[in-house]
């Protein structure tokens, strides 16, 4: 899965950037709502963000080690 996403980031960098922005915005909105409303239901945003963050990190590591991205 990490290899496939690493290859996806090379083929479609704009969509990857959009994915990063979406995950970041979910994190920011969840953080704000958790602090402002003090409702623990918004902590699920952190759980939702945890999986994509791990995928992004592992794919980045794979891309750096094994895929030649220089032109």
C-alpha positions as CSV (number, residue, x, y, z in Angstrom):
1,X,0.0,0.0,0.0
2,X,2.8,2.4,0.8
3,X,4.6,1.6,-2.5
4,X,1.4,2.2,-4.4
5,X,0.8,5.6,-2.7
6,X,4.4,6.6,-3.3
7,X,4.0,5.9,-7.0
8,X,0.7,7.8,-6.9
9,X,2.4,10.9,-5.5
10,X,4.8,10.9,-8.4
11,X,2.1,10.5,-11.0
12,X,-0.4,12.9,-9.4
13,X,1.4,15.5,-7.2
14,X,-1.6,17.9,-7.2
15,X,-4.0,15.3,-5.9
16,X,-1.4,14.3,-3.2
17,X,-1.2,18.0,-2.2
18,X,-5.0,18.1,-2.0
19,X,-5.0,15.0,0.2
20,X,-2.4,16.7,2.5
21,X,-4.5,19.8,2.7
22,X,-7.7,17.9,3.5
23,X,-6.0,15.9,6.3
24,X,-4.4,19.1,7.7
25,X,-7.7,20.9,7.6
26,X,-9.5,18.1,9.4
27,X,-6.8,18.1,12.1
28,X,-7.0,21.9,12.5
29,X,-10.8,22.0,12.6
30,X,-11.0,19.1,15.1
31,X,-8.4,20.7,17.3
32,X,-10.3,24.0,17.3
33,X,-13.6,22.3,17.9
34,X,-12.2,20.2,20.7
35,X,-10.7,23.3,22.4
36,X,-13.7,25.6,21.8
37,X,-16.6,23.3,22.5
38,X,-14.9,20.9,24.9
39,X,-16.8,18.0,23.4
40,X,-14.9,14.7,23.2
41,X,-16.7,13.8,20.0
42,X,-14.3,16.0,18.1
43,X,-11.4,13.8,19.3
44,X,-12.4,11.4,16.6
45,X,-10.8,13.8,14.1
46,X,-7.4,12.9,15.6
47,X,-8.1,9.2,15.1
48,X,-9.2,9.9,11.5
49,X,-6.0,11.8,10.8
50,X,-3.7,9.2,12.4
51,X,-4.1,6.6,9.6
52,X,-3.4,8.9,6.6
53,X,-0.5,10.5,8.5
54,X,1.1,7.1,8.8
55,X,0.5,6.3,5.2
56,X,2.0,9.6,4.1
57,X,5.1,9.1,6.2
58,X,5.7,5.5,5.1
59,X,5.1,6.4,1.4
60,X,7.5,9.4,1.7
61,X,10.1,7.1,3.2
62,X,9.7,4.5,0.5
63,X,9.8,7.2,-2.2
64,X,13.0,8.7,-0.9
65,X,14.7,5.3,-0.6
66,X,13.6,3.4,-3.6
67,X,12.1,5.6,-6.3
68,X,14.2,7.8,-8.5
69,X,12.4,11.1,-8.7
70,X,15.2,13.3,-10.1
71,X,15.0,14.3,-13.7
